[in-house]
């Protein structure tokens, strides 16, 4: 009594071809945005921790 009869398998070759078709400029923009977001998050974390530790006024 398996319910997996209707499950489709993913065609890995098709997925790889679709990923290669993506615009490289868009990919680099997403990477750049992620790096900027990570730097802002780390900076905010350092600021909050330094406020808690050193009680800057």
Number of C-alpha atoms within 10 A of each C-alpha: 4 5 6 7 7 7 7 7 6 8 8 9 9 10 11 10 10 10 11 10 9 10 9 11 9 10 11 11 11 12 12 12 12 12 12 12 12 12 12 12 12 12 12 12 12 12 11 12 12 12 12 10 8 8 9 7 4
